[in-house]
Amino acid sequence: MRDQQAAEPPHQHLEPLMTFLHVARLGRYTAAADVLRVNHSTVSRRIAALERSLGGRVLARTPSGWEVTALGQRVLAAAERVEDALASLSGDGEQAGRISGVVRLGSPDAFAVHVATPALAGLQRASPNLAIELISATQRARQTRSGLDLEIVVGRPQVHRAQAELVMDYALGLYATEDYLQRHGRPRSIAELAGHRLNYYVEAVLTIDDLDRATEALPAMRRGIASTNVLSHVTATTAGAGVGLLPNYVADHEPRLRRLLAEEYAHDLSYWAVGRQEALRNPAVQAVYAALRQRGQRMEDELSR
């Protein structure tokens, strides 16, 4: 049987090998199937075929998704070399030509719109074979690092079997329109915010401690328009619905908004990129992180001027 397997044409193992590479990076058969544009059963069948040909398991199911076994680690290294070789055949061999495939990025809403999309548009212009899937949601770093190549989270995360890298620092500030201030009065101190409406997250569903703590230094305020989407906070505030607790990298560029009590209040935060070790070895994922970090640093510099 071993002799028969050794005599099989090499191309019969190429699809299972590349399928394994995607599952190793994403941690889920369904996520790999989405990227490969096949169904879940096809992914399962290809992995089973690879394991039969190798005579052992390359993936093990865990609560956090599929993890690579000791045999799988050796196969992963070989699969990455094959991926590099295939990429070199489709381009000129330079680094830009190697950046290809699909990268799945999870991100909070405001970061997705104001940081990720412009950064990745520039990267994609330089790397036309790169595709991006951007899933926006504001949530804490998950212990199950499956389904995404890279996830942007608020605050430095404490996660297992993953790597976290800083993307950018920012702050939440208090903002309102000039029209709102003329109608309701301009607060001259933190205490004078009492009675004003606050546009911020829905407290009952806010799961991120760093965002939850942002209101601790504020007095009791009336509820304005609460939303799970920070862009709704910005829209509500520019519409005169109250005082917004908003990211400075968004609100400072909105001409209708005025920063309030900047010397008295700022809630410092940071964005971090988190990914599985297998995913972070992907040159495309590395390029995406580098583009995000570069834009984040540029925005930090603009805010400090």
C-alpha positions as CSV (number, residue, x, y, z in Angstrom):
1,M,0.0,0.0,0.0
2,R,2.9,2.4,0.8
3,D,4.4,1.6,-2.6
4,Q,1.2,2.4,-4.3
5,Q,0.9,5.7,-2.4
6,A,4.4,6.7,-3.3
7,A,3.7,6.1,-6.9
8,E,0.7,8.4,-6.9
9,P,1.1,11.5,-9.1
10,P,2.3,14.5,-6.9
11,H,-0.6,16.7,-8.1
12,Q,-3.1,14.4,-6.4
13,H,-1.7,15.7,-3.0
14,L,-1.6,19.4,-4.0
15,E,-5.3,20.2,-3.3
16,P,-5.3,18.3,0.1
17,L,-2.0,20.0,1.0
18,M,-3.3,23.5,0.2
19,T,-6.6,22.8,1.9
20,F,-4.7,21.7,5.1
21,L,-2.8,25.0,4.9
22,H,-6.0,27.0,5.0
23,V,-7.5,25.0,7.8
24,A,-4.3,25.3,9.9
25,R,-4.4,29.1,9.5
26,L,-8.1,29.6,10.0
27,G,-8.8,26.8,12.5
28,R,-12.2,25.9,10.9
29,Y,-13.2,23.7,8.0
30,T,-16.1,26.1,7.2
31,A,-13.8,29.1,7.1
32,A,-11.4,27.3,4.8
33,A,-14.2,26.2,2.6
34,D,-15.4,29.8,2.2
35,V,-11.9,30.9,1.1
36,L,-11.5,28.0,-1.2
37,R,-15.0,28.3,-2.5
38,V,-15.8,24.6,-1.9
39,N,-18.2,23.0,0.6
40,H,-17.4,21.7,4.1
41,S,-17.5,18.1,3.0
42,T,-14.9,18.7,0.3
43,V,-12.5,20.2,2.9
44,S,-13.1,17.2,5.2
45,R,-12.5,14.7,2.4
46,R,-9.3,16.4,1.3
47,I,-7.9,16.4,4.9
48,A,-8.8,12.8,5.3
49,A,-7.0,11.9,2.0
50,L,-3.9,13.8,3.2
51,E,-3.9,12.0,6.5
52,R,-4.3,8.6,4.8
53,S,-1.4,9.3,2.5
54,L,0.8,10.4,5.4
55,G,-0.4,7.6,7.8
56,G,-1.2,10.0,10.7
57,R,-3.3,12.9,11.9
58,V,-2.3,16.4,10.8
59,L,-5.1,18.2,12.7
60,A,-6.7,17.7,16.1
61,R,-10.1,19.1,17.2
62,T,-9.9,21.4,20.3
63,P,-12.4,23.8,21.9
64,S,-10.6,26.6,20.1
65,G,-10.9,25.0,16.6
66,W,-8.6,22.6,14.7
67,E,-5.0,22.7,15.9
68,V,-2.0,21.4,14.1
69,T,-0.4,18.2,15.4
70,A,3.3,17.4,15.6
71,L,3.1,15.7,12.2
72,G,1.0,18.6,10.9
73,Q,3.7,21.1,11.9
74,R,6.1,19.3,9.5
75,V,3.4,19.2,6.8
76,L,2.7,22.9,7.4
77,A,6.3,23.9,6.7
78,A,6.2,21.8,3.5
79,A,2.8,23.4,2.5
80,E,4.2,26.9,3.0
81,R,7.2,26.1,0.7
82,V,4.8,24.8,-2.0
83,E,2.7,27.9,-1.6
84,D,5.8,30.1,-2.1
85,A,6.8,28.1,-5.1
86,L,3.4,28.4,-6.7
87,A,3.3,32.1,-6.0
88,S,6.7,32.6,-7.7
89,L,5.3,31.0,-10.8
90,S,2.5,33.6,-11.1
91,G,4.6,36.7,-10.7
92,D,8.0,38.1,-11.1
93,G,9.4,36.6,-7.9
94,E,9.5,39.9,-6.0
95,Q,7.8,40.4,-2.6
96,A,4.8,42.2,-4.0
97,G,4.2,39.3,-6.4
98,R,4.1,36.9,-3.5
99,I,1.3,38.7,-1.7
100,S,-1.7,36.9,-2.9
101,G,-4.7,34.9,-1.7
102,V,-7.5,35.8,0.7
103,V,-7.0,37.4,4.1
104,R,-9.9,37.4,6.5
105,L,-9.8,40.4,8.9
106,G,-12.1,41.0,11.9
107,S,-12.2,44.6,13.1
108,P,-14.3,47.1,15.2
109,D,-16.5,49.3,13.0
110,A,-14.7,52.6,13.2
111,F,-11.3,51.0,12.8
112,A,-12.6,49.1,9.7
113,V,-13.8,52.3,8.0
114,H,-11.1,54.8,9.0
115,V,-8.0,52.7,9.3
116,A,-8.3,49.3,7.7
117,T,-10.1,50.1,4.5
118,P,-7.8,52.9,3.4
119,A,-4.7,51.0,4.4
120,L,-5.8,47.8,2.6
121,A,-6.9,49.6,-0.5
122,G,-3.3,50.9,-0.9
123,L,-1.9,47.4,-0.2
124,Q,-4.3,45.9,-2.7
125,R,-3.2,48.4,-5.4
126,A,0.4,47.1,-5.0
127,S,-0.7,43.5,-4.7
128,P,-3.5,42.9,-7.2
129,N,-3.7,39.2,-6.4
130,L,-4.6,39.9,-2.8
131,A,-8.3,39.7,-1.7
132,I,-9.6,41.0,1.7
133,E,-12.6,39.9,3.6
134,L,-13.4,42.5,6.3
135,I,-15.8,41.4,9.1
136,S,-16.7,44.3,11.4
137,A,-17.7,43.8,15.1
138,T,-16.7,45.4,18.4
139,Q,-15.9,42.5,20.8
140,R,-13.3,41.3,23.2
141,A,-10.4,39.1,21.9
142,R,-11.8,35.6,21.6
143,Q,-10.1,32.6,23.1
144,T,-11.1,30.7,20.0
145,R,-8.8,32.1,17.3
146,S,-10.8,30.4,14.5
147,G,-12.3,31.7,11.3
148,L,-10.1,34.8,10.9
149,D,-6.5,35.3,9.9
150,L,-6.2,38.5,11.9
151,E,-8.5,40.2,14.5
152,I,-8.3,43.8,15.7
153,V,-9.3,44.2,19.3
154,V,-9.5,47.1,21.7
155,G,-7.0,46.8,24.5
156,R,-4.0,44.5,25.0
157,P,-5.5,41.0,24.9
158,Q,-4.7,38.0,27.1
159,V,-5.1,35.1,24.8
160,H,-3.6,31.6,24.5
161,R,-1.9,30.0,21.5
162,A,-1.9,33.3,19.7
163,Q,0.3,36.4,19.1
164,A,-0.7,40.0,19.7
165,E,0.9,43.1,18.2
166,L,0.2,46.8,18.7
167,V,-1.5,48.6,15.8
168,M,-2.1,52.1,17.2
169,D,-2.9,54.1,20.3
170,Y,-5.9,56.5,20.4
171,A,-8.3,58.1,22.9
172,L,-12.0,58.6,23.5
173,G,-13.0,62.2,24.0
174,L,-16.2,64.2,24.5
175,Y,-17.7,66.0,21.5
176,A,-20.8,67.9,20.5
177,T,-22.0,70.2,17.7
178,E,-22.0,74.0,18.1
179,D,-25.7,74.0,17.6
180,Y,-26.2,71.5,20.4
181,L,-24.0,73.6,22.8
182,Q,-25.9,76.8,22.0
183,R,-29.2,75.1,22.8
184,H,-28.2,73.1,25.9
185,G,-25.2,75.0,27.2
186,R,-21.4,74.4,27.0
187,P,-20.2,72.4,30.0
188,R,-17.3,74.1,31.7
189,S,-16.3,71.2,33.9
190,I,-16.8,67.4,34.1
191,A,-19.5,68.0,36.8
192,E,-21.5,70.2,34.4
193,L,-22.0,67.2,32.1
194,A,-24.7,66.0,34.4
195,G,-28.0,66.3,32.7
196,H,-26.6,66.2,29.2
197,R,-27.4,63.2,27.0
198,L,-24.6,60.8,26.2
199,N,-24.2,58.9,22.9
200,Y,-22.3,55.8,23.6
201,Y,-22.5,52.0,23.7
202,V,-25.5,50.0,25.0
203,E,-24.2,49.2,28.5
204,A,-26.0,45.9,28.8
205,V,-24.2,44.4,25.9
206,L,-20.8,46.1,26.2
207,T,-18.3,43.3,26.9
208,I,-15.0,45.2,26.5
209,D,-13.7,46.4,29.9
210,D,-11.5,49.1,28.5
211,L,-14.6,50.7,26.8
212,D,-16.8,50.1,29.8
213,R,-14.4,52.0,32.1
214,A,-14.6,55.1,29.8
215,T,-17.6,56.4,31.7
216,E,-16.3,55.9,35.2
217,A,-14.9,59.5,35.3
218,L,-18.1,61.0,34.1
219,P,-21.1,62.1,36.2
220,A,-24.5,60.5,35.7
221,M,-25.7,61.5,32.3
222,R,-29.0,61.1,30.5
223,R,-29.0,58.4,27.9
224,G,-28.8,59.7,24.3
225,I,-28.7,57.3,21.4
226,A,-27.0,54.1,22.6
227,S,-25.7,51.8,19.9
228,T,-23.4,48.8,19.5
229,N,-21.9,50.6,16.5
230,V,-19.5,53.5,17.2
231,L,-20.3,55.1,13.8
232,S,-23.9,55.5,15.1
233,H,-22.4,57.4,18.1
234,V,-20.7,59.8,15.6
235,T,-23.9,60.2,13.5
236,A,-26.1,60.8,16.6
237,T,-23.6,63.4,17.9
238,T,-23.3,65.3,14.6
239,A,-27.1,65.3,14.4
240,G,-27.3,67.1,17.7
241,A,-28.6,64.2,19.8
242,G,-26.3,64.9,22.7
243,V,-22.6,64.7,23.8
244,G,-20.7,61.9,22.1
245,L,-18.0,59.8,23.7
246,L,-16.0,59.3,20.5
247,P,-12.7,58.1,19.1
248,N,-10.4,61.1,18.5
249,Y,-9.1,59.7,15.2
250,V,-12.7,59.9,13.9
251,A,-14.2,62.9,15.7
252,D,-11.2,65.3,15.3
253,H,-11.7,65.2,11.5
254,E,-15.4,65.9,11.7
255,P,-15.8,69.7,11.1
256,R,-19.3,69.8,12.8
257,L,-17.9,68.6,16.1
258,R,-16.2,70.5,18.9
259,R,-14.0,68.8,21.5
260,L,-15.2,69.4,25.0
261,L,-13.0,69.5,28.2
262,A,-10.0,68.1,26.4
263,E,-7.7,69.1,29.3
264,E,-10.0,67.4,31.9
265,Y,-11.0,64.2,30.1
266,A,-9.4,61.7,27.7
267,H,-9.7,57.9,27.9
268,D,-6.6,56.3,26.4
269,L,-7.0,53.1,24.4
270,S,-5.2,51.0,21.9
271,Y,-5.9,48.6,19.0
272,W,-4.1,45.3,18.9
273,A,-3.9,42.7,16.1
274,V,-4.3,39.1,17.2
275,G,-3.7,36.0,15.1
276,R,-3.0,32.3,15.2
277,Q,0.7,31.5,14.9
278,E,0.0,29.5,11.7
279,A,-1.8,32.5,10.1
280,L,0.9,35.0,11.1
281,R,3.4,33.0,9.1
282,N,1.5,33.8,5.9
283,P,3.2,36.6,4.0
284,A,-0.2,38.0,3.0
285,V,-1.2,38.3,6.6
286,Q,2.2,39.9,7.5
287,A,1.7,42.4,4.7
288,V,-1.8,43.2,6.0
289,Y,-0.5,43.8,9.5
290,A,2.3,46.0,8.3
291,A,-0.1,48.1,6.3
292,L,-2.4,48.5,9.3
293,R,0.5,49.4,11.6
294,Q,1.9,51.9,9.1
295,R,-1.4,53.7,8.8
296,G,-2.0,53.6,12.5
297,Q,1.3,55.2,13.2
298,R,0.6,57.9,10.6
299,M,-2.7,58.7,12.3
300,E,-1.1,58.8,15.7
301,D,1.4,61.4,14.3
302,E,-1.5,63.5,12.9
303,L,-3.3,63.4,16.3
304,S,-0.2,64.5,18.2
305,R,0.2,67.7,16.1
